[in-house]
Amino acid sequence: MKFQNLPKYFFAFSFIFFFSGLKSQDKFPDGTVIPRWFKENKATDINKLGKKYVITENGMKNDSTILQTKKLQEIIDLAAKNGGGVIMVPKGTFLISSVFFKQGTHLYLENGAKLKGSDDINDFPVITTRMEGQTVKYFPALINADGLDGFTISGKGTLDGNGLRFWKSFWKRREWNPKCTNMDEMRPRIIYVSNSKNIQIEGITVKNSPFWSTHYYKSHFVKLLNLTILAPKSPVKAPSSDAVDIDACTNFLIKNCYMSVNDDAIALKGGKGPKADKDPNNGENRNILIEDSTFGFCHSVLTCGSESIHNYNVLLRNSTVKDPSRLLHLKMRPDTPQHYEYVTVENIKGNVKTFLYIKGWNQFFDLNGEERPRKGLGNNIILKNIDITCETAFSVEKSDLYEMKDFTFENLKIKALKPEMQNLNNIQNLKQKNVNVTQVASLTQSYEKKDDSDIAAK
């Protein structure tokens, strides 16, 4: 066999291989390649994280009736003083309020272990924290991590916010004063991670949060893996119990999670107010990947807002939805400059109340004496490869306060009681390919006529 033409053939083969590799590369909505970090997902190995501090061997009692916050904080501080380690929670229920993890410390919840939040707000301190797009004095979460590099929470146990008393108090206050804000009823979150990087939270169940379930602020390279996040809609609704609030973060992965809460499953935050984009406490969300997850009842699977400035490169894909109120919700605040761009939702199946929901969001509107900010904008939004049954397909409201343009719909199979196709005229430069919207006379599932997110939008 002669090989005199080998260099030519080798070059051709290499070119084809290289080109094929480029074609198959996984990309964010703006066309940039998704970095390897999003693909390399390994379970936390607590054996590599230093000494293990079993809380019942360090002064805590397996007793769900006594508040043991001070003792748990002492164990965390001891581990930090000794160079770090893993706070091990064994099977049992332990009552706490707010604890603060330090550099080098980690949390592990064994199967059957539960850290349960106090339902008395007097057990929680008031500190400077981040809440609803503002840096304010408010209550910390049960689990707090600030300024950490490499913090992890893992295991098969539970963080239980014990929210019932807070939920009842909130609805009683709202009954007495319909204009009360979400923060007027004093209540904590469950997890709050801020100003941190290289964070991994995996395997655990987070449930019954008094307020937002998990909140991440100005944190980067965050992974949420195999989580279950729950808050009920009955018999008492858990108000404002967002599963994941992403607040001015970059490089954020949510994978193989289940979420069912009485508010948004995933909400992109970042700031609010007419000068929100000038405030250094605020910021954009960039490179957010949500995949291989399942969503039960929630207000929206993915929401931009309501306190949000700029969201860029957001990809929700390969997931199943079962009874959410909305699939994609763009909350357009008339008192805040907003830009939502390069957002893709693809490879989704299931049922929702409303497929696409874009409207003004006027809850707690406040220009703070300033002029109205520039128009909000949503552009380069792609919805593709989706098989959905819904009550309403397109609830897209026209407004002089915001602009929607450069949308792409591709390979959509939608069965809807109310297609509302005329609302698509409110989107400029809408490209459609293989879009099949079928009006049906009835659905196998029913939805509430109004949930509290409908009321909040007015």
Summary of the structure (lengths in Angstrom):
residues: 458
radius of gyration: 23.4
end to end distance: 78.5
largest distance: 90.9
contacts: 1586
relative contact order: 0.08
helix: 16%
strand: 44%
